[in-house]
Amino acid sequence: MSDFSLIIAGFGGQGVLFAGKAAAYCALLEGKEVSWLPSYGPEMRGGTANCGVCISDTPIGSPLVTRPHALIAMNGPSLQKFLPLVMPGGLALADSSIIKQMPESPRARLVPVPASDTVSREGLGGVANMLLLGKLLRETGFSVMDTMREALAECVPPRKKDMLEKNIRAVELGFALDG
Amino acid sequence: MSKRYLMKGNEAVAEAAVMAGCRHFFGYPITPQTEINAYMSKRMPQVGGIYLQAESEIAAINMTLGASATGARAMTSSSSPGIALKTEGISYMCGCDLPCVIVNIQRGGPGLGGIQPSQADYYLATRAPGHGDLRMLVFAPATVQEMFDTVFTAFDAAELYRMPAMLLADGLLGQMMEPVTPPALPPAPREKLWALGAGAPKRKTISSLYLKPEELEEVIRLRFARYSEAETRLSACEEYLAEDARVLLVAYGATSRIARAAVTAAREKGHKAGLFRPKTLWPFPKEQLRAAAAKAGKVLVVEMSMGQMVSDVRLAVGDTAAVGFFGRTGGVVPLPEELLERVEALI
């Protein structure tokens, strides 16, 4: 995979920036070039938050993600805003536990994933972001599971060991999801 | 390969300062540079340094002045409206020939403006960082790695020429994360016999006040001789596919990244576009730009402002090339696609 770009978007507090950071760390550990660009400011306060990640074998020019290869949308407004930007043939994962009405997607492959419900059922409330990231990992192969585990260990502070395990389990759960 | 770290531009600036031996940081929070303060508040106590959140931006720059007068490496940071408040202190530091590094993570203006990325402080940084006959070094990094490296360069140059140096970036560069490989060793601090408590005599007066006009004129002339040396030696730039370009984009900082993407896209369509990126804004790399522009014949300046760098580009290029401008402002970041359209229209 030479170039890969990703947008993760949702409500502030759903961990969209963190999920993007985990994806960026995978690229870092694999020795690739990577940029992570967050939305900042008023968007964070209860509104939408998003980040764009670019992964490449060569130095990254513009860090703005205007035509993503993949999208993770964790609420309706984010799906509406970013789905039309996804490259033809690209992939959009949407949390169908939160987004009840899936829009038409003539160009990108839109996959509804009941992420929030699944993590709640498994006692992993609050890490739907990681389940979706695991699903993305399986569908796109932007990295591999071993690297992802290592990346999460880098992102989660050592004093939050239980959070690390929770995150890894959610990624594995998403990776194992069929459909 | 040495270890790479994933860091925000703001964090890179802060860690680089610590590595460069800066143990005095005076700040005041403002979006989008608050991470510098947050990082320093954690890191400075770990290395026996001082992080002080001042009561205002004006206090912070004057504390920087005080620390610098003792010969210490000192830093302050802010974003556009906060930098405006610092101009008084910057002028006093120039008047006292004191080095320091000032970080400006620009946001939209004027007034409180907005909090999104901007480059509308170009004039403030390069023309009037304070009152009086003065100059300030202005560095314009374009990647997080460069944010890190430039701190070393800025401290060293500020000490060599005994003047403040500004690292002029923007909200995009401050907030984004990229891999950073810390350079092996920063240059050692310069000897500072002029500092309070150093060399002989130990008691000295550091002041910007000269009541005799002839005396002040003499001091300013000596200072400008140093500026002139900095101007000859420090200007830096980077070219990308500029050699055979028919349209030369000129952009600095985050905008140069977007311009670079537009150049790549133009080349894929067979259009000979190139990029000239000033890495220093004062001194401005005029000779280098003049040579590159003369070959291309057409220049397009791209900025996140209403065109503040255009006058420097015109002065450098003279009548060797036609100079056009495209900019977005108020915190709007130009897209590679809209730049590509402009380039195609020029070809």
Contacts between the chains, C-beta under 8 A, distances in Angstrom:
chain1	res1	chain2	res2	distance
A	21	B	6	7.5
A	21	B	177	7.1
A	24	B	6	5.9
A	24	B	177	6.2
A	25	B	6	6.0
A	28	B	4	5.9
A	28	B	6	4.9
A	28	B	179	5.4
A	31	B	1	6.8
A	31	B	4	7.8
A	33	B	179	7.1
A	34	B	6	7.4
A	34	B	178	6.8
A	34	B	179	6.3
A	35	B	176	5.8
A	35	B	177	7.1
A	35	B	178	5.2
A	36	B	6	7.3
A	36	B	176	6.3
A	36	B	177	4.1
A	36	B	178	7.5
A	37	B	172	7.0
A	37	B	175	7.0
A	37	B	176	4.5
A	37	B	177	7.9
A	38	B	175	5.8
A	38	B	176	7.6
A	40	B	31	7.0
A	40	B	32	5.9
A	40	B	115	7.3
A	40	B	171	7.2
A	40	B	175	5.3
A	41	B	31	6.2
A	41	B	32	7.5
A	41	B	115	4.5
A	41	B	116	6.9
A	42	B	115	7.8
A	60	B	178	7.6
A	60	B	257	7.8
A	61	B	257	5.6
A	61	B	258	7.5
A	61	B	260	4.2
A	61	B	261	3.6
A	61	B	264	6.0
A	61	B	336	7.6
A	62	B	257	5.3
A	62	B	258	4.6
A	62	B	260	7.2
A	62	B	261	3.7
A	62	B	336	5.1
A	63	B	172	7.3
A	63	B	176	5.5
A	63	B	178	7.8
A	63	B	257	6.4
A	64	B	258	6.8
A	64	B	333	6.5
A	64	B	335	6.6
A	64	B	336	7.4
A	66	B	335	5.8
A	66	B	336	7.1
A	66	B	337	6.7
